[in-house]
Structure formats: C-alpha cells, structure tokens
Amino acid sequence: MARVDLIRVVGGARLAGEVVVGGAKNSALKLMAAALLAPGESMIANVPRITDILIMSEVLRRLGCQVSFADGTVRVDTPDKPGTEADYDLVRRLRASICVLGPLLARCGYVRVAHPGGDAIGSRGLDMHVAGLARMGAQIAGEHGYVIASAPHGLHGATIWLDFPSVGATENLLMAAVLADGVTELDNVAREPEIIDLCDMLIAMGARISGAGTSRLLVEGVGELRPVQHRTVGDRIVGGTWAYAAAMTRGQVTVRGVEPGHLEIALDKLVSAGAEVMTEPGAFRVTMDGRPAAVDVSTLPYPGFATDLLPMAVGLAAVSEGTSFITENIFDGRFMFINEMSRLGADIRIDGHHAAVRGRDRLSGAPVRATDIRAGAGLVIAGLCADGVTEVAAVHHIDRGYPDFVADLRRLGVTVERGVAPEEPAFAF
C-alpha cells in the first residue's frame, strides 16, 4: 500500500502573523504548457513547489523537453520537434495536463492526449475544447481513452462562442489560436487573473492578443513565437484560504504576494461577516475580533466568488452566528467534502447545489479525510476552530496546491504536525 500522510492540528489556535504566498498553481501549469509553443528555453519564475508542478514537469519531459526546477524557477527547454503524445499514467493524475492539447496541435499539427483525471469534484467535459478546435479546422476523434486531434494543413482563424466561460477551454483555444492562420475571435471566455497572466506571457513570446481580462479575446495568428522569461501571478486561492482562516479563528493575518483586487468579492464577504480588511498593492491584512456573522455565498466565474474557496466559505459559515446559505454553481461534485465537515460537528443541510449552514460557536475535533485540494485545506482550517485534535488524512491532495502548508500554519501559531496514517487492517474472505 502507498504511504498515506495525515495532518494533525490542535484546535483553539488564533492565527496571527504574516504569510507570503507564491505563484498561482492554476497559472504556472498553463505557462509551462505555453513553453511548448516556441523552441528554446523559457524561464518561468515564482512557481510553487507542489506535486502538480512536478507532474507537469514530467509530462513535458516525456514530450522531449528538458525541464529543471530550482529556487522557484522552472526552465523548459523545448525541442524543435516536440513529442505529440501525453500518456495516461500522468494525465490521469493531473487534469490541467489537457492544456498541452492546444499548443501541440498548433505547433505540430497532431496530438494524442489521454482523457484527463484530476480532482473528483464533478463532471468537466472537453466538449468546448473539441468544438472550438474543430471550428479552427482540427479533426478530432476519441479512441481507447485518448483525445486525438490533427490539423495536417494547420489551424485557421475562426469565431468561437463558449457556452460557459470555461478556464480550461479558454486556455487551450487561446494557445492554439496564437499560431493559427488568420484572426480568431473568442467570445464569452474566462476572465480570471490566470488567463491574463497567460496572455501576458504569450504576448511577450510574440503573440498578438487583445482583450485580456474581458469576455472577448481577439487573436491574430503569427508564424512563430520565441522563448521568454516570465513571472507567475500570485495565487489568489491560497491567499483567500489564509484570509478565511484568519476570520474563522478570530485572528489577524497579513497576506503578501497576492493582489487584493483578485479577491475583491471574497474579501468583501469577510467584511460583511465583521472582519476588518486593510489592503495595499500586493498585500492585505484580515483582522477578526469577535465571532463572524453569517453571510450568504454563491460561486460564479470570475470576478464572482471562486468555487475553489467554497470549502473555506462553508467553514466560515460553520462557526458564524446565524444561518448561511451557500450555493455552488460551477462543479456538481464540489459538496463531496460536506460529510467530512459534518464529522467535525458542522450543522449542514444539502439540497442539490445549495447548502444551509447553521453556525456553531465551536466545532469538535475528529478524524476526517480530504477529498480534493481545497476541501483538504478547508478541513484543516475548520479543525483549528474545533475542541480537541483533528486529524485530516489523504493530505496528498493538499500537497497539490499548497507548497508549505504545515510550515505556514506553524508560523501563524498553530500546534500542528504531519505524520503517517496507521495502516488499515487487512481482511480475508
């Protein structure tokens, strides 16, 4: 059996101090894929040392790239003729690796990528990726668990409307369009800061893109791109995690490395809950002196409340005064962690994609299990608001999104340790 780690926290901590947030996982992975668009060495700085980055590094190595990672900088040296197949054994572990589809198709005219896996938080099909690439002239088929796309005569510009502002589809189509022949208009696209970050890197590489940060991107294809040096935008989800942790534990935490404007609605919800939020360029401070007041939250595409922060919103509601109504509009499986939160004593009732959370003054420590990256972090934070000790198992999920989670908790005053979960007994039949 594979080693299973757990995080053990002692409840009752009041978080206090300062935490520095590194680059955004959801941006760095796509920036690494963008390096496939140009032969030569691209350097991407401010990259978090997390499991997902290591998996993406191996994906690129198997495509023929030389990849190194030191001091927060990833170097990707892309060959003149990269490989065109991303194997299932890696892609199943990292859904974001599907983002090699667009750049490899544009660069090589053919790509074979395993259908992705990733977090079990609901259905996330590739329909919009496939439909958009088909409009740009690609021939796409599915075979034995692989997506196979070819464009022997190259891709061409097209007008593409996304049914939903999907981040993944926006990124794949954008990276395909930068080398396509002619002009591509992408409408109803995602507007996340990570999309802007990708546009900034592509423009530095020589791409012609207008409209970054809006719902409409106009891309004029070019014949070739060049490698660049680029710095990854700060991770707003990690920053938001610490913001909600400060409010839940009635503490005071300064978060550096994240633009407060990228968390505007999330921070505004904390103000409504009674927190004091002070902002400055690249940093903010959250102070909560008393018990939070109940606030309602609905997740929406950016600039709405981020679905990745939903576990933290549920955790805040669980210790707030009053009843909060939480609505998840992005992923149909995001509430999978609710049973684990209930084991900590949270009073939660689910109806479809709605949750009614009646707050309690204190939760109760218990053994729980992380179901995905953000749920894992949310359960640890909830354990800080519980009497006794909380053990969160399957913390390899947390490792995929938080590079120094336990160390940061200690710096903020938490009694916490990481250990190995005891092996479960084997049963014979």
C-alpha positions in Angstrom: 0.0 0.0 0.0 1.1 3.5 -0.7 2.1 5.7 2.2 -0.8 7.9 3.4 0.1 11.0 5.3 -2.1 13.0 7.7 -2.1 16.4 9.3 -2.9 16.6 13.0 -3.9 20.0 14.4 -4.8 21.1 17.9 -7.9 23.3 18.0 -8.3 26.6 19.6 -5.5 28.4 17.8 -5.8 32.1 16.9 -3.9 32.7 13.7 -1.6 35.7 14.0 1.3 36.9 11.8 2.3 37.2 8.2 2.3 34.7 5.4 3.9 35.1 1.9 2.0 33.5 -1.0 3.9 32.2 -4.1 2.8 31.9 -7.6 -0.6 30.6 -8.7 -0.8 26.8 -9.4 -3.6 27.4 -11.9 -1.4 29.8 -13.8 2.0 28.2 -13.6 0.8 24.9 -15.1 -0.6 26.6 -18.2 2.5 28.8 -18.5 4.6 25.6 -18.6 2.4 24.3 -21.4 2.7 27.6 -23.3 6.5 27.0 -23.4 5.7 24.2 -25.9 4.8 26.9 -28.5 8.4 28.1 -29.0 11.7 26.1 -29.4 14.4 27.1 -26.9 14.5 27.7 -23.2 11.7 29.6 -21.4 12.1 30.6 -17.8 9.0 30.9 -15.5 9.6 32.4 -12.1 7.6 32.4 -8.9 6.4 28.8 -9.4 5.2 26.9 -6.3 6.9 23.6 -5.4 3.9 21.4 -5.4 3.0 18.0 -6.6 1.1 19.2 -9.7 4.1 21.2 -10.9 6.3 18.1 -10.6 3.7 16.0 -12.6 3.5 18.7 -15.3 7.3 18.8 -15.5 7.3 15.0 -16.2 4.6 15.5 -18.8 6.8 17.9 -20.6 9.9 15.7 -20.3 8.1 12.9 -22.0 7.3 15.3 -24.8 11.0 15.8 -25.3 11.5 18.9 -23.2 14.4 19.4 -20.8 12.8 20.7 -17.5 14.6 21.9 -14.4 13.2 23.4 -11.2 15.3 25.4 -8.7 14.7 28.4 -6.4 11.1 28.8 -7.6 12.0 29.0 -11.3 11.1 26.4 -13.9 13.2 26.2 -17.0 11.6 24.5 -20.0 13.9 23.9 -23.0 11.6 22.9 -25.9 13.0 21.0 -28.8 12.4 21.9 -32.5 10.1 18.8 -32.8 8.4 18.0 -29.5 6.6 14.8 -28.9 2.9 14.6 -29.6 1.5 12.1 -27.1 0.7 12.6 -23.4 0.4 9.3 -21.6 -2.5 8.2 -19.4 -0.4 7.4 -16.4 0.4 11.1 -15.9 -2.6 12.8 -17.4 -5.0 10.9 -15.1 -3.2 12.4 -12.1 -3.4 16.0 -13.4 -6.4 17.3 -15.3 -4.5 20.5 -16.2 -2.2 18.5 -18.4 -5.0 18.6 -21.0 -3.7 22.1 -21.7 -0.9 20.6 -23.9 -3.6 19.8 -26.4 -3.9 23.3 -27.9 -0.2 24.2 -28.2 0.9 20.8 -29.5 -1.8 20.8 -32.1 -0.9 24.3 -33.3 2.8 23.6 -33.3 2.9 20.0 -34.6 -0.4 19.5 -36.4 -1.1 16.3 -34.5 -1.6 15.4 -30.8 -2.7 12.4 -28.8 -3.6 13.2 -25.2 -5.2 10.8 -22.7 -8.6 11.9 -21.4 -7.8 13.7 -18.1 -8.4 12.9 -14.5 -7.8 15.2 -11.6 -10.0 16.2 -8.6 -13.3 14.3 -8.1 -15.4 17.5 -7.9 -17.8 16.9 -10.7 -18.1 16.4 -14.4 -15.8 18.6 -16.5 -16.1 17.5 -20.1 -14.0 18.6 -23.1 -16.9 19.5 -25.3 -16.0 23.1 -25.6 -12.3 22.4 -26.2 -13.2 19.9 -29.0 -15.9 22.1 -30.6 -13.6 25.2 -30.7 -10.6 23.4 -32.2 -12.9 21.8 -34.8 -14.0 25.3 -35.8 -10.4 26.1 -36.3 -10.0 23.2 -38.7 -9.0 20.3 -36.5 -10.2 16.8 -37.0 -10.8 15.2 -33.6 -11.6 11.7 -32.5 -11.7 9.6 -29.4 -10.0 6.2 -29.2 -9.1 3.9 -26.3 -9.3 6.7 -23.7 -7.4 9.2 -25.8 -8.3 12.5 -27.5 -6.7 12.5 -30.9 -6.5 15.8 -32.9 -4.9 16.5 -36.2 -4.6 19.5 -38.5 -2.3 18.5 -41.3 -2.8 21.8 -43.1 -2.6 23.9 -40.0 -5.3 25.7 -37.9 -7.1 28.7 -39.2 -8.8 31.6 -37.5 -12.5 31.3 -36.5 -15.2 32.9 -34.5 -15.9 30.8 -31.4 -18.5 31.3 -28.7 -18.1 29.4 -25.5 -21.4 28.1 -23.9 -19.8 28.7 -20.5 -16.7 30.8 -19.6 -14.5 27.7 -19.1 -11.0 28.4 -17.9 -9.6 25.3 -19.5 -11.3 25.7 -22.8 -10.3 29.4 -23.0 -6.6 28.5 -22.3 -6.5 25.6 -24.9 -8.2 27.6 -27.6 -6.1 30.7 -26.9 -2.8 28.7 -27.2 -4.0 27.1 -30.4 -5.1 30.4 -31.9 -1.7 32.2 -31.5 -0.2 30.1 -34.2 -3.3 29.7 -36.4 -3.6 31.3 -39.8 -5.7 34.4 -39.6 -7.8 36.0 -36.8 -9.6 34.1 -34.1 -12.3 35.7 -32.1 -13.1 34.0 -28.7 -16.3 35.2 -27.1 -17.7 34.5 -23.6 -14.2 33.5 -22.4 -12.9 33.2 -18.8 -11.6 36.4 -17.3 -9.5 35.1 -14.4 -6.2 36.7 -13.5 -4.6 33.5 -14.5 -5.9 34.0 -18.1 -4.5 37.5 -18.1 -1.2 36.0 -16.9 -1.2 33.5 -19.8 -2.0 36.3 -22.3 0.9 38.4 -20.9 3.4 35.5 -21.4 2.1 34.8 -24.9 2.3 38.4 -25.9 5.9 38.5 -24.6 6.6 35.5 -26.8 5.4 37.4 -29.8 1.7 36.6 -29.9 -0.9 39.3 -31.0 -3.7 39.3 -28.4 -6.2 42.0 -27.4 -9.0 41.9 -24.8 -7.2 40.1 -22.0 -9.3 40.4 -18.8 -12.6 40.9 -20.8 -15.1 38.3 -22.1 -13.8 38.7 -25.7 -10.3 37.8 -26.9 -9.1 38.7 -30.4 -6.1 36.7 -31.5 -4.2 37.4 -34.7 -2.1 34.3 -35.5 1.7 34.6 -36.1 4.1 32.3 -37.9 6.3 31.6 -34.9 6.9 32.5 -31.2 10.1 32.9 -29.2 11.0 31.7 -25.7 10.7 34.2 -22.8 11.2 34.9 -19.1 8.0 35.4 -17.2 6.9 35.7 -13.5 3.8 33.9 -12.4 0.9 35.9 -10.8 0.3 35.4 -7.1 -2.0 32.6 -6.0 -5.3 34.2 -5.1 -6.8 30.9 -3.9 -4.0 30.3 -1.4 -4.3 33.9 -0.3 -8.0 33.6 0.1 -7.5 30.4 2.2 -5.4 32.4 4.7 -7.9 35.3 4.7 -10.8 33.0 5.7 -8.6 31.1 8.2 -7.9 34.4 9.9 -11.6 35.2 10.1 -12.6 31.8 11.3 -10.0 31.7 14.1 -10.7 35.3 15.1 -7.1 36.2 14.3 -5.0 38.7 12.4 -3.1 37.7 9.4 -1.2 39.7 6.8 -1.0 38.0 3.3 1.7 39.2 0.9 2.2 38.2 -2.7 -1.4 38.5 -3.9 -3.2 41.4 -5.4 -6.3 42.2 -3.2 -8.3 43.1 -6.3 -8.1 39.5 -7.4 -10.1 38.6 -4.3 -12.5 41.5 -4.2 -15.7 39.7 -3.6 -14.2 37.1 -1.3 -12.7 39.8 0.9 -16.0 41.8 0.8 -17.8 38.8 2.2 -15.4 38.8 5.1 -16.1 42.5 5.7 -19.9 41.6 5.8 -19.0 38.9 8.3 -17.5 41.5 10.6 -13.8 41.4 9.7 -11.6 44.4 9.1 -9.7 44.1 5.8 -6.9 46.5 5.0 -5.3 46.4 1.5 -2.2 47.7 -0.2 -0.6 46.8 -3.5 0.3 43.1 -3.4 -0.9 42.6 0.1 -3.8 42.7 2.6 -4.5 42.1 6.3 -7.6 40.4 7.8 -8.5 41.0 11.4 -11.5 39.4 13.2 -12.0 40.2 16.8 -15.4 38.5 17.5 -17.5 35.7 16.2 -18.3 36.1 12.5 -21.8 37.0 11.3 -23.5 34.7 8.8 -23.1 35.6 5.1 -24.5 34.0 2.0 -22.2 32.9 -0.8 -22.8 31.9 -4.4 -19.9 30.7 -6.5 -19.6 32.2 -10.0 -17.0 32.5 -12.8 -14.5 35.3 -12.1 -15.0 38.1 -11.0 -17.5 36.2 -8.9 -16.8 34.2 -5.7 -14.3 31.5 -6.7 -15.5 27.9 -6.4 -12.1 26.9 -5.1 -12.8 29.0 -2.0 -16.2 27.3 -1.3 -14.8 24.9 1.4 -13.5 27.9 3.2 -16.8 29.7 2.9 -18.6 26.6 4.3 -16.0 26.5 7.2 -16.7 30.2 8.0 -20.4 29.6 8.0 -20.0 26.6 10.3 -18.6 28.8 13.1 -20.6 32.0 12.3 -23.6 33.4 14.3 -26.8 32.6 12.3 -27.5 30.6 9.2 -25.7 31.0 5.9 -26.9 29.8 2.5 -24.1 28.6 0.2 -24.7 27.9 -3.5 -22.3 26.1 -5.8 -22.8 27.0 -9.5 -19.6 25.6 -11.1 -18.9 21.9 -10.2 -21.7 19.4 -9.4 -19.4 17.4 -7.0 -17.9 20.3 -5.0 -20.0 19.4 -2.0 -18.4 15.9 -1.6 -16.5 17.1 1.4 -19.6 18.1 3.4 -19.9 14.7 5.1 -16.3 15.2 6.4 -17.1 18.7 7.6 -20.2 17.3 9.4 -17.9 14.9 11.2 -16.4 18.0 12.8 -19.8 18.9 14.2 -20.8 21.4 11.4 -24.6 21.7 11.1 -25.1 21.5 7.3 -28.2 20.6 5.2 -27.7 19.9 1.5 -30.4 20.4 -1.2 -28.9 19.9 -4.7 -26.3 22.6 -5.2 -27.5 24.6 -2.2 -26.3 24.2 1.4 -27.8 25.7 4.5 -25.2 26.0 7.3 -26.3 26.9 10.8 -23.3 28.2 12.7 -22.0 26.9 16.0 -19.6 28.6 18.4 -17.2 25.7 18.4 -16.7 22.5 16.3 -15.5 19.2 17.6 -12.2 17.6 16.6 -12.5 14.3 14.7 -10.6 12.2 12.1 -11.6 13.3 8.6 -10.4 12.7 5.1 -9.5 15.2 2.3 -11.5 14.7 -0.9 -9.7 17.3 -3.0 -7.1 20.1 -2.8 -9.3 22.9 -1.4 -11.5 20.6 0.7 -8.4 19.3 2.4 -7.2 22.8 3.3 -10.7 23.7 4.4 -10.9 20.8 6.8 -7.6 21.6 8.4 -8.7 25.2 8.9 -12.0 24.0 10.4 -10.0 21.8 12.8 -8.5 25.0 14.2 -12.0 26.0 15.3 -12.7 22.7 17.0 -12.2 21.4 20.5 -9.5 18.8 20.8 -7.4 17.3 18.0 -8.4 16.9 14.3 -6.7 14.5 12.0 -7.0 15.1 8.3 -6.0 12.1 6.2 -5.2 11.9 2.4 -3.3 15.2 2.6 -1.5 14.4 -0.7 -4.4 16.4 -2.1 -3.3 19.5 -0.1 0.3 19.0 -1.4 -1.1 19.5 -4.9 -2.0 23.2 -4.1 -0.2 24.4 -1.0 3.6 24.2 -1.0 4.4 25.0 2.6 1.0 24.4 4.3 2.2 22.9 7.6 5.2 25.3 7.9 2.9 28.3 7.3 0.5 27.1 10.0 3.3 26.8 12.5 4.5 30.4 11.7 1.0 31.6 12.3 0.9 30.0 15.8 -0.8 26.6 15.2 0.2 23.4 17.0 0.4 21.1 14.0 2.3 18.0 12.9 2.4 15.9 9.8 2.7 12.1 10.2 1.9 8.8 8.6 -1.6 7.3 9.0 -1.7 3.9 10.6 -2.2 1.1 8.1 -5.7 -0.3 7.9 -6.1 -3.9 8.9 -6.4 -6.4 6.0 -9.5 -8.7 5.9 -9.6 -12.1 4.4 -12.5 -13.8 2.8 
